[in-house]
Amino acid sequence: MNGDQEHEQPTEFAQIEARMIRTALTDEEWAELIEHRPSLPASLAAYERWEAEVETKAG
């Protein structure tokens, strides 16, 4: 079951949370944090994909 959770789409909240955290931290702090919260990079990637889609539609 744990393997299934790793492939789930991050929630909108998780995506926004990851973006806010990443913006606030240095690269070193981010690296340390994702050791404890490995889902953050996937959430951030999902947020960035959404952001790119919005910009493409707006542009």
All heavy atoms as TSV, in Angstrom:
chain	resi	resn	atom	element	x	y	z
A	1	MET	N	N	0.816	-1.192	0.000
A	1	MET	CA	C	0.000	0.000	0.000
A	1	MET	C	C	0.861	1.257	0.000
A	1	MET	O	O	0.525	2.229	-0.615
A	1	MET	CB	C	-0.942	-0.011	1.196
A	1	MET	CG	C	-1.880	1.187	1.180
A	1	MET	SD	S	-3.015	1.274	2.555
A	1	MET	CE	C	-4.065	-0.111	2.208
A	2	ASN	N	N	1.976	1.240	0.667
A	2	ASN	CA	C	2.858	2.395	0.706
A	2	ASN	C	C	3.324	2.797	-0.685
A	2	ASN	O	O	3.427	3.968	-0.999
A	2	ASN	CB	C	4.056	2.132	1.620
A	2	ASN	CG	C	4.843	3.388	1.896
A	2	ASN	OD1	O	4.339	4.492	1.748
A	2	ASN	ND2	N	6.082	3.231	2.297
A	3	GLY	N	N	3.587	1.819	-1.555
A	3	GLY	CA	C	4.004	2.111	-2.915
A	3	GLY	C	C	2.942	2.865	-3.683
A	3	GLY	O	O	3.227	3.734	-4.486
A	4	ASP	N	N	1.669	2.532	-3.419
A	4	ASP	CA	C	0.577	3.236	-4.074
A	4	ASP	C	C	0.538	4.699	-3.662
A	4	ASP	O	O	0.267	5.571	-4.466
A	4	ASP	CB	C	-0.771	2.590	-3.728
A	4	ASP	CG	C	-0.912	1.193	-4.302
A	4	ASP	OD1	O	-0.173	0.873	-5.249
A	4	ASP	OD2	O	-1.751	0.426	-3.792
A	5	GLN	N	N	0.807	4.957	-2.397
A	5	GLN	CA	C	0.767	6.328	-1.902
A	5	GLN	C	C	1.823	7.196	-2.564
A	5	GLN	O	O	1.613	8.376	-2.769
A	5	GLN	CB	C	0.950	6.351	-0.388
A	5	GLN	CG	C	-0.223	5.758	0.357
A	5	GLN	CD	C	0.032	5.670	1.852
A	5	GLN	OE1	O	1.159	5.800	2.307
A	5	GLN	NE2	N	-1.015	5.410	2.609
A	6	GLU	N	N	2.943	6.612	-2.918
A	6	GLU	CA	C	4.011	7.382	-3.532
A	6	GLU	C	C	3.634	7.887	-4.910
A	6	GLU	O	O	4.193	8.856	-5.398
A	6	GLU	CB	C	5.278	6.534	-3.628
A	6	GLU	CG	C	5.890	6.206	-2.289
A	6	GLU	CD	C	7.080	5.283	-2.403
A	6	GLU	OE1	O	7.623	5.170	-3.515
A	6	GLU	OE2	O	7.458	4.677	-1.406
A	7	HIS	N	N	2.648	7.246	-5.564
A	7	HIS	CA	C	2.279	7.610	-6.925
A	7	HIS	C	C	0.989	8.414	-6.993
A	7	HIS	O	O	0.526	8.740	-8.070
A	7	HIS	CB	C	2.154	6.341	-7.776
A	7	HIS	CG	C	3.443	5.585	-7.870
A	7	HIS	ND1	N	4.533	6.056	-8.571
A	7	HIS	CD2	C	3.824	4.423	-7.324
A	7	HIS	CE1	C	5.521	5.194	-8.457
A	7	HIS	NE2	N	5.126	4.196	-7.705
A	8	GLU	N	N	0.408	8.722	-5.850
A	8	GLU	CA	C	-0.804	9.519	-5.823
A	8	GLU	C	C	-0.484	10.966	-6.181
A	8	GLU	O	O	0.584	11.479	-5.876
A	8	GLU	CB	C	-1.448	9.478	-4.439
A	8	GLU	CG	C	-2.038	8.139	-4.084
A	8	GLU	CD	C	-2.668	8.137	-2.708
A	8	GLU	OE1	O	-2.817	9.226	-2.111
A	8	GLU	OE2	O	-2.993	7.043	-2.241
A	9	GLN	N	N	-1.441	11.621	-6.803
A	9	GLN	CA	C	-1.308	13.036	-7.129
A	9	GLN	C	C	-1.352	13.842	-5.834
A	9	GLN	O	O	-2.258	13.655	-5.023
A	9	GLN	CB	C	-2.455	13.458	-8.055
A	9	GLN	CG	C	-2.463	14.916	-8.420
A	9	GLN	CD	C	-1.318	15.332	-9.296
A	9	GLN	OE1	O	-0.719	14.513	-9.979
A	9	GLN	NE2	N	-1.003	16.601	-9.296
A	10	PRO	N	N	-0.383	14.725	-5.616
A	10	PRO	CA	C	-0.418	15.548	-4.398
A	10	PRO	C	C	-1.671	16.431	-4.380
A	10	PRO	O	O	-2.118	16.908	-5.416
A	10	PRO	CB	C	0.837	16.411	-4.510
A	10	PRO	CG	C	1.707	15.724	-5.503
A	10	PRO	CD	C	0.789	14.993	-6.428
A	11	THR	N	N	-2.209	16.646	-3.198
A	11	THR	CA	C	-3.370	17.517	-3.077
A	11	THR	C	C	-2.977	18.953	-3.403
A	11	THR	O	O	-1.799	19.321	-3.380
A	11	THR	CB	C	-3.943	17.475	-1.653
A	11	THR	OG1	O	-2.963	18.030	-0.759
A	11	THR	CG2	C	-4.325	16.066	-1.231
A	12	GLU	N	N	-3.972	19.755	-3.675
A	12	GLU	CA	C	-3.711	21.165	-3.964
A	12	GLU	C	C	-3.019	21.834	-2.775
A	12	GLU	O	O	-2.082	22.607	-2.948
A	12	GLU	CB	C	-5.023	21.875	-4.282
A	12	GLU	CG	C	-4.842	23.321	-4.681
A	12	GLU	CD	C	-6.149	23.982	-5.071
A	12	GLU	OE1	O	-7.137	23.284	-5.346
A	12	GLU	OE2	O	-6.166	25.218	-5.098
A	13	PHE	N	N	-3.472	21.508	-1.569
A	13	PHE	CA	C	-2.847	22.067	-0.377
A	13	PHE	C	C	-1.381	21.670	-0.298
A	13	PHE	O	O	-0.517	22.509	-0.014
A	13	PHE	CB	C	-3.588	21.600	0.888
A	13	PHE	CG	C	-2.912	22.078	2.144
A	13	PHE	CD1	C	-3.102	23.363	2.608
A	13	PHE	CD2	C	-2.058	21.245	2.843
A	13	PHE	CE1	C	-2.462	23.819	3.758
A	13	PHE	CE2	C	-1.416	21.686	3.995
A	13	PHE	CZ	C	-1.613	22.971	4.451
A	14	ALA	N	N	-1.084	20.385	-0.542
A	14	ALA	CA	C	0.301	19.907	-0.477
A	14	ALA	C	C	1.172	20.624	-1.502
A	14	ALA	O	O	2.330	20.946	-1.237
A	14	ALA	CB	C	0.357	18.400	-0.693
A	15	GLN	N	N	0.614	20.887	-2.674
A	15	GLN	CA	C	1.368	21.590	-3.713
A	15	GLN	C	C	1.691	23.020	-3.295
A	15	GLN	O	O	2.827	23.480	-3.427
A	15	GLN	CB	C	0.564	21.605	-5.020
A	15	GLN	CG	C	0.374	20.239	-5.625
A	15	GLN	CD	C	-0.502	20.283	-6.834
A	15	GLN	OE1	O	-0.454	21.218	-7.613
A	15	GLN	NE2	N	-1.327	19.258	-7.013
A	16	ILE	N	N	0.704	23.707	-2.772
A	16	ILE	CA	C	0.903	25.096	-2.343
A	16	ILE	C	C	1.859	25.155	-1.155
A	16	ILE	O	O	2.749	26.007	-1.105
A	16	ILE	CB	C	-0.454	25.761	-2.021
A	16	ILE	CG1	C	-1.260	25.893	-3.309
A	16	ILE	CG2	C	-0.255	27.112	-1.347
A	16	ILE	CD1	C	-2.705	26.274	-3.109
A	17	GLU	N	N	1.671	24.225	-0.222
A	17	GLU	CA	C	2.569	24.164	0.937
A	17	GLU	C	C	4.018	23.965	0.491
A	17	GLU	O	O	4.928	24.659	0.957
A	17	GLU	CB	C	2.144	23.022	1.859
A	17	GLU	CG	C	3.083	22.846	3.042
A	17	GLU	CD	C	2.811	21.584	3.826
A	17	GLU	OE1	O	2.497	20.544	3.223
A	17	GLU	OE2	O	2.952	21.644	5.055
A	18	ALA	N	N	4.242	23.035	-0.430
A	18	ALA	CA	C	5.603	22.762	-0.911
A	18	ALA	C	C	6.197	24.002	-1.576
A	18	ALA	O	O	7.373	24.320	-1.374
A	18	ALA	CB	C	5.596	21.588	-1.883
A	19	ARG	N	N	5.405	24.722	-2.355
A	19	ARG	CA	C	5.890	25.928	-3.032
A	19	ARG	C	C	6.265	27.001	-2.014
A	19	ARG	O	O	7.310	27.640	-2.126
A	19	ARG	CB	C	4.818	26.449	-3.995
A	19	ARG	CG	C	5.219	27.706	-4.716
A	19	ARG	CD	C	6.402	27.456	-5.609
A	19	ARG	NE	N	6.720	28.670	-6.330
A	19	ARG	CZ	C	7.953	29.061	-6.593
A	19	ARG	NH1	N	8.978	28.325	-6.240
A	19	ARG	NH2	N	8.179	30.159	-7.233
A	20	MET	N	N	5.434	27.187	-1.013
A	20	MET	CA	C	5.725	28.195	0.009
A	20	MET	C	C	6.982	27.826	0.792
A	20	MET	O	O	7.829	28.690	1.051
A	20	MET	CB	C	4.529	28.351	0.949
A	20	MET	CG	C	3.342	29.013	0.293
A	20	MET	SD	S	1.794	29.107	1.248
A	20	MET	CE	C	2.258	28.918	2.909
A	21	ILE	N	N	7.100	26.566	1.154
A	21	ILE	CA	C	8.278	26.115	1.900
A	21	ILE	C	C	9.530	26.296	1.065
A	21	ILE	O	O	10.541	26.813	1.533
A	21	ILE	CB	C	8.115	24.651	2.350
A	21	ILE	CG1	C	7.030	24.541	3.419
A	21	ILE	CG2	C	9.440	24.088	2.852
A	21	ILE	CD1	C	6.622	23.116	3.740
A	22	ARG	N	N	9.479	25.869	-0.199
A	22	ARG	CA	C	10.666	25.940	-1.057
A	22	ARG	C	C	11.108	27.377	-1.251
A	22	ARG	O	O	12.298	27.696	-1.268
A	22	ARG	CB	C	10.389	25.274	-2.420
A	22	ARG	CG	C	11.584	25.297	-3.358
A	22	ARG	CD	C	12.743	24.530	-2.739
A	22	ARG	NE	N	13.965	24.698	-3.461
A	22	ARG	CZ	C	15.033	25.360	-2.997
A	22	ARG	NH1	N	15.013	25.941	-1.816
A	22	ARG	NH2	N	16.125	25.440	-3.705
A	23	THR	N	N	10.155	28.278	-1.388
A	23	THR	CA	C	10.468	29.694	-1.574
A	23	THR	C	C	11.162	30.273	-0.350
A	23	THR	O	O	12.050	31.116	-0.473
A	23	THR	CB	C	9.170	30.481	-1.866
A	23	THR	OG1	O	8.582	29.937	-3.045
A	23	THR	CG2	C	9.451	31.949	-2.088
A	24	ALA	N	N	10.794	29.800	0.821
A	24	ALA	CA	C	11.313	30.354	2.069
A	24	ALA	C	C	12.673	29.793	2.479
A	24	ALA	O	O	13.365	30.407	3.288
A	24	ALA	CB	C	10.314	30.113	3.196
A	25	LEU	N	N	13.060	28.641	1.933
A	25	LEU	CA	C	14.283	27.975	2.397
A	25	LEU	C	C	15.440	28.117	1.415
A	25	LEU	O	O	15.230	28.247	0.216
A	25	LEU	CB	C	14.013	26.476	2.603
A	25	LEU	CG	C	12.949	26.104	3.628
A	25	LEU	CD1	C	12.817	24.594	3.708
A	25	LEU	CD2	C	13.265	26.681	4.989
A	26	THR	N	N	16.636	28.049	1.969
A	26	THR	CA	C	17.826	27.972	1.120
A	26	THR	C	C	17.908	26.564	0.542
A	26	THR	O	O	17.202	25.646	0.983
A	26	THR	CB	C	19.104	28.242	1.935
A	26	THR	OG1	O	19.268	27.172	2.879
A	26	THR	CG2	C	19.057	29.572	2.654
A	27	ASP	N	N	18.773	26.357	-0.438
A	27	ASP	CA	C	18.946	25.030	-1.020
A	27	ASP	C	C	19.363	24.008	0.033
A	27	ASP	O	O	18.889	22.873	0.034
A	27	ASP	CB	C	19.999	25.061	-2.143
A	27	ASP	CG	C	19.511	25.817	-3.368
A	27	ASP	OD1	O	18.291	26.068	-3.479
A	27	ASP	OD2	O	20.352	26.149	-4.220
A	28	GLU	N	N	20.235	24.421	0.939
A	28	GLU	CA	C	20.703	23.515	1.995
A	28	GLU	C	C	19.562	23.145	2.946
A	28	GLU	O	O	19.404	21.985	3.309
A	28	GLU	CB	C	21.848	24.164	2.764
A	28	GLU	CG	C	22.460	23.261	3.818
A	28	GLU	CD	C	23.640	23.927	4.510
A	28	GLU	OE1	O	24.617	24.277	3.816
A	28	GLU	OE2	O	23.563	24.081	5.741
A	29	GLU	N	N	18.771	24.125	3.348
A	29	GLU	CA	C	17.643	23.859	4.238
A	29	GLU	C	C	16.616	22.949	3.566
A	29	GLU	O	O	16.063	22.044	4.186
A	29	GLU	CB	C	16.971	25.179	4.654
A	29	GLU	CG	C	17.831	26.030	5.559
A	29	GLU	CD	C	17.288	27.436	5.716
A	29	GLU	OE1	O	16.627	27.966	4.789
A	29	GLU	OE2	O	17.537	28.028	6.787
A	30	TRP	N	N	16.372	23.192	2.276
A	30	TRP	CA	C	15.437	22.362	1.512
A	30	TRP	C	C	15.927	20.915	1.468
A	30	TRP	O	O	15.156	19.986	1.688
A	30	TRP	CB	C	15.276	22.933	0.108
A	30	TRP	CG	C	14.436	22.107	-0.823
A	30	TRP	CD1	C	14.889	21.348	-1.860
A	30	TRP	CD2	C	13.017	21.973	-0.832
A	30	TRP	NE1	N	13.840	20.748	-2.511
A	30	TRP	CE2	C	12.672	21.113	-1.894
A	30	TRP	CE3	C	11.993	22.479	-0.039
A	30	TRP	CZ2	C	11.361	20.759	-2.193
A	30	TRP	CZ3	C	10.677	22.131	-0.344
A	30	TRP	CH2	C	10.376	21.288	-1.394
A	31	ALA	N	N	17.198	20.731	1.194
A	31	ALA	CA	C	17.776	19.387	1.131
A	31	ALA	C	C	17.608	18.657	2.466
A	31	ALA	O	O	17.289	17.465	2.497
A	31	ALA	CB	C	19.241	19.453	0.733
A	32	GLU	N	N	17.818	19.365	3.554
A	32	GLU	CA	C	17.647	18.753	4.875
A	32	GLU	C	C	16.183	18.398	5.132
A	32	GLU	O	O	15.872	17.333	5.660
A	32	GLU	CB	C	18.147	19.703	5.976
A	32	GLU	CG	C	19.651	19.850	6.006
A	32	GLU	CD	C	20.108	20.816	7.089
A	32	GLU	OE1	O	19.376	21.011	8.087
A	32	GLU	OE2	O	21.204	21.387	6.935
A	33	LEU	N	N	15.293	19.278	4.757
A	33	LEU	CA	C	13.876	19.051	5.013
A	33	LEU	C	C	13.341	17.862	4.217
A	33	LEU	O	O	12.580	17.049	4.753
A	33	LEU	CB	C	13.064	20.307	4.682
A	33	LEU	CG	C	11.557	20.191	4.927
A	33	LEU	CD1	C	11.276	19.909	6.403
A	33	LEU	CD2	C	10.858	21.454	4.483
A	34	ILE	N	N	13.726	17.731	2.966
A	34	ILE	CA	C	13.164	16.637	2.166
A	34	ILE	C	C	13.668	15.265	2.617
A	34	ILE	O	O	13.076	14.249	2.259
A	34	ILE	CB	C	13.360	16.833	0.650
A	34	ILE	CG1	C	14.822	16.881	0.271
A	34	ILE	CG2	C	12.607	18.068	0.192
A	34	ILE	CD1	C	15.075	16.955	-1.222
A	35	GLU	N	N	14.718	15.248	3.413
A	35	GLU	CA	C	15.126	13.977	4.014
A	35	GLU	C	C	14.033	13.477	4.956
A	35	GLU	O	O	13.840	12.271	5.100
A	35	GLU	CB	C	16.437	14.135	4.788
A	35	GLU	CG	C	17.645	14.336	3.905
A	35	GLU	CD	C	18.922	14.519	4.708
A	35	GLU	OE1	O	18.936	14.202	5.920
A	35	GLU	OE2	O	19.904	14.995	4.128
A	36	HIS	N	N	13.316	14.395	5.581
A	36	HIS	CA	C	12.270	14.056	6.540
A	36	HIS	C	C	10.874	14.065	5.912
A	36	HIS	O	O	9.959	13.469	6.465
A	36	HIS	CB	C	12.301	15.015	7.731
A	36	HIS	CG	C	13.623	15.037	8.420
A	36	HIS	ND1	N	14.050	14.025	9.256
A	36	HIS	CD2	C	14.638	15.942	8.367
A	36	HIS	CE1	C	15.272	14.314	9.694
A	36	HIS	NE2	N	15.647	15.460	9.170
A	37	ARG	N	N	10.733	14.771	4.817
A	37	ARG	CA	C	9.436	14.854	4.122
A	37	ARG	C	C	9.651	14.607	2.634
A	37	ARG	O	O	9.599	15.525	1.820
A	37	ARG	CB	C	8.806	16.221	4.351
A	37	ARG	CG	C	8.434	16.409	5.820
A	37	ARG	CD	C	7.524	17.548	6.109
A	37	ARG	NE	N	6.336	17.588	5.285
A	37	ARG	CZ	C	5.615	18.698	5.136
A	37	ARG	NH1	N	5.952	19.805	5.738
A	37	ARG	NH2	N	4.539	18.687	4.383
A	38	PRO	N	N	9.889	13.351	2.254
A	38	PRO	CA	C	10.230	13.039	0.867
A	38	PRO	C	C	9.118	13.314	-0.145
A	38	PRO	O	O	9.374	13.326	-1.350
A	38	PRO	CB	C	10.576	11.550	0.916
A	38	PRO	CG	C	9.955	11.034	2.156
A	38	PRO	CD	C	9.900	12.183	3.113
A	39	SER	N	N	7.911	13.587	0.307
A	39	SER	CA	C	6.823	13.889	-0.626
A	39	SER	C	C	6.876	15.331	-1.140
A	39	SER	O	O	6.229	15.660	-2.138
A	39	SER	CB	C	5.472	13.639	0.036
A	39	SER	OG	O	5.292	14.530	1.125
A	40	LEU	N	N	7.643	16.185	-0.493
A	40	LEU	CA	C	7.686	17.597	-0.896
A	40	LEU	C	C	8.141	17.820	-2.335
A	40	LEU	O	O	7.524	18.609	-3.049
A	40	LEU	CB	C	8.549	18.409	0.069
A	40	LEU	CG	C	7.896	18.749	1.405
A	40	LEU	CD1	C	8.896	19.433	2.320
A	40	LEU	CD2	C	6.675	19.622	1.211
A	41	PRO	N	N	9.193	17.167	-2.821
A	41	PRO	CA	C	9.596	17.418	-4.206
A	41	PRO	C	C	8.505	17.070	-5.228
A	41	PRO	O	O	8.307	17.806	-6.205
A	41	PRO	CB	C	10.834	16.537	-4.394
A	41	PRO	CG	C	11.402	16.421	-3.020
A	41	PRO	CD	C	10.187	16.355	-2.123
A	42	ALA	N	N	7.763	15.991	-5.015
A	42	ALA	CA	C	6.675	15.627	-5.926
A	42	ALA	C	C	5.564	16.672	-5.871
A	42	ALA	O	O	4.995	17.036	-6.906
A	42	ALA	CB	C	6.127	14.247	-5.586
A	43	SER	N	N	5.273	17.161	-4.679
A	43	SER	CA	C	4.256	18.201	-4.537
A	43	SER	C	C	4.694	19.479	-5.230
A	43	SER	O	O	3.903	20.136	-5.908
A	43	SER	CB	C	3.976	18.481	-3.062
A	43	SER	OG	O	3.427	17.338	-2.438
A	44	LEU	N	N	5.959	19.838	-5.073
A	44	LEU	CA	C	6.482	21.039	-5.714
A	44	LEU	C	C	6.454	20.885	-7.234
A	44	LEU	O	O	6.061	21.807	-7.951
A	44	LEU	CB	C	7.903	21.337	-5.234
A	44	LEU	CG	C	8.568	22.577	-5.837
A	44	LEU	CD1	C	7.769	23.840	-5.536
A	44	LEU	CD2	C	9.990	22.709	-5.326
A	45	ALA	N	N	6.819	19.733	-7.730
A	45	ALA	CA	C	6.802	19.484	-9.181
A	45	ALA	C	C	5.386	19.598	-9.730
A	45	ALA	O	O	5.171	20.176	-10.799
A	45	ALA	CB	C	7.393	18.112	-9.488
A	46	ALA	N	N	4.409	19.071	-9.004
A	46	ALA	CA	C	3.016	19.172	-9.433
A	46	ALA	C	C	2.567	20.627	-9.466
A	46	ALA	O	O	1.883	21.061	-10.394
A	46	ALA	CB	C	2.114	18.349	-8.512
A	47	TYR	N	N	2.953	21.399	-8.475
A	47	TYR	CA	C	2.617	22.821	-8.439
A	47	TYR	C	C	3.239	23.534	-9.637
A	47	TYR	O	O	2.584	24.336	-10.312
A	47	TYR	CB	C	3.097	23.476	-7.142
A	47	TYR	CG	C	2.778	24.951	-7.085
A	47	TYR	CD1	C	1.576	25.387	-6.537
A	47	TYR	CD2	C	3.652	25.900	-7.606
A	47	TYR	CE1	C	1.255	26.732	-6.502
A	47	TYR	CE2	C	3.337	27.247	-7.585
A	47	TYR	CZ	C	2.138	27.664	-7.024
A	47	TYR	OH	O	1.831	29.003	-7.019
A	48	GLU	N	N	4.482	23.239	-9.920
A	48	GLU	CA	C	5.171	23.903	-11.030
A	48	GLU	C	C	4.554	23.526	-12.376
A	48	GLU	O	O	4.484	24.367	-13.275
A	48	GLU	CB	C	6.659	23.588	-10.983
A	48	GLU	CG	C	7.337	24.275	-9.799
A	48	GLU	CD	C	8.777	23.875	-9.587
A	48	GLU	OE1	O	9.209	22.828	-10.101
A	48	GLU	OE2	O	9.484	24.621	-8.867
A	49	ARG	N	N	4.086	22.283	-12.526
A	49	ARG	CA	C	3.384	21.892	-13.761
A	49	ARG	C	C	2.091	22.684	-13.902
A	49	ARG	O	O	1.771	23.189	-14.978
A	49	ARG	CB	C	3.082	20.387	-13.767
A	49	ARG	CG	C	4.283	19.530	-14.083
A	49	ARG	CD	C	3.889	18.085	-14.340
A	49	ARG	NE	N	3.206	17.457	-13.218
A	49	ARG	CZ	C	3.813	16.862	-12.202
A	49	ARG	NH1	N	5.137	16.809	-12.158
A	49	ARG	NH2	N	3.119	16.309	-11.231
A	50	TRP	N	N	1.343	22.799	-12.805
A	50	TRP	CA	C	0.097	23.563	-12.823
A	50	TRP	C	C	0.372	25.022	-13.179
A	50	TRP	O	O	-0.316	25.619	-13.995
A	50	TRP	CB	C	-0.591	23.464	-11.459
A	50	TRP	CG	C	-1.747	24.406	-11.341
A	50	TRP	CD1	C	-3.016	24.221	-11.802
A	50	TRP	CD2	C	-1.728	25.715	-10.747
A	50	TRP	NE1	N	-3.785	25.322	-11.523
A	50	TRP	CE2	C	-3.017	26.250	-10.874
A	50	TRP	CE3	C	-0.745	26.466	-10.113
A	50	TRP	CZ2	C	-3.347	27.511	-10.394
A	50	TRP	CZ3	C	-1.081	27.721	-9.638
A	50	TRP	CH2	C	-2.356	28.231	-9.779
A	51	GLU	N	N	1.403	25.590	-12.555
A	51	GLU	CA	C	1.762	26.984	-12.799
A	51	GLU	C	C	2.118	27.205	-14.274
A	51	GLU	O	O	1.707	28.193	-14.879
A	51	GLU	CB	C	2.941	27.362	-11.896
A	51	GLU	CG	C	3.285	28.822	-11.883
A	51	GLU	CD	C	4.377	29.115	-10.860
A	51	GLU	OE1	O	5.411	28.430	-10.852
A	51	GLU	OE2	O	4.174	30.048	-10.070
A	52	ALA	N	N	2.860	26.273	-14.860
A	52	ALA	CA	C	3.235	26.371	-16.273
A	52	ALA	C	C	2.004	26.291	-17.178
A	52	ALA	O	O	1.905	27.019	-18.175
A	52	ALA	CB	C	4.233	25.283	-16.639
A	53	GLU	N	N	1.042	25.429	-16.832
A	53	GLU	CA	C	-0.194	25.311	-17.608
A	53	GLU	C	C	-0.976	26.632	-17.571
A	53	GLU	O	O	-1.500	27.075	-18.596
A	53	GLU	CB	C	-1.060	24.184	-17.069
A	53	GLU	CG	C	-0.523	22.807	-17.353
A	53	GLU	CD	C	-1.376	21.722	-16.695
A	53	GLU	OE1	O	-2.550	21.981	-16.327
A	53	GLU	OE2	O	-0.854	20.607	-16.551
A	54	VAL	N	N	-1.061	27.220	-16.407
A	54	VAL	CA	C	-1.788	28.486	-16.249
A	54	VAL	C	C	-1.126	29.570	-17.087
A	54	VAL	O	O	-1.794	30.339	-17.784
A	54	VAL	CB	C	-1.879	28.896	-14.764
A	54	VAL	CG1	C	-2.401	30.311	-14.611
A	54	VAL	CG2	C	-2.752	27.917	-14.008
A	55	GLU	N	N	0.196	29.644	-17.033
A	55	GLU	CA	C	0.920	30.669	-17.790
A	55	GLU	C	C	0.760	30.456	-19.288
A	55	GLU	O	O	0.634	31.414	-20.048
A	55	GLU	CB	C	2.394	30.657	-17.396
A	55	GLU	CG	C	2.645	31.208	-16.007
A	55	GLU	CD	C	4.103	31.139	-15.594
A	55	GLU	OE1	O	4.951	30.679	-16.388
A	55	GLU	OE2	O	4.387	31.540	-14.446
A	56	THR	N	N	0.747	29.198	-19.728
A	56	THR	CA	C	0.573	28.898	-21.143
A	56	THR	C	C	-0.813	29.307	-21.617
A	56	THR	O	O	-0.955	29.908	-22.691
A	56	THR	CB	C	0.785	27.379	-21.402
A	56	THR	OG1	O	2.099	27.043	-20.995
A	56	THR	CG2	C	0.600	27.036	-22.852
A	57	LYS	N	N	-1.821	29.029	-20.813
A	57	LYS	CA	C	-3.197	29.386	-21.171
A	57	LYS	C	C	-3.381	30.912	-21.171
A	57	LYS	O	O	-4.112	31.438	-21.984
A	57	LYS	CB	C	-4.187	28.748	-20.207
A	57	LYS	CG	C	-4.292	27.258	-20.395
A	57	LYS	CD	C	-5.232	26.637	-19.378
A	57	LYS	CE	C	-5.260	25.129	-19.528
A	57	LYS	NZ	N	-6.118	24.503	-18.515
A	58	ALA	N	N	-2.722	31.592	-20.267
A	58	ALA	CA	C	-2.838	33.045	-20.157
A	58	ALA	C	C	-2.066	33.770	-21.259
A	58	ALA	O	O	-2.429	34.867	-21.660
A	58	ALA	CB	C	-2.363	33.524	-18.791
A	59	GLY	N	N	-0.989	33.147	-21.704
A	59	GLY	CA	C	-0.094	33.783	-22.666
A	59	GLY	C	C	-0.563	33.641	-24.046
A	59	GLY	O	O	-0.722	34.373	-24.909
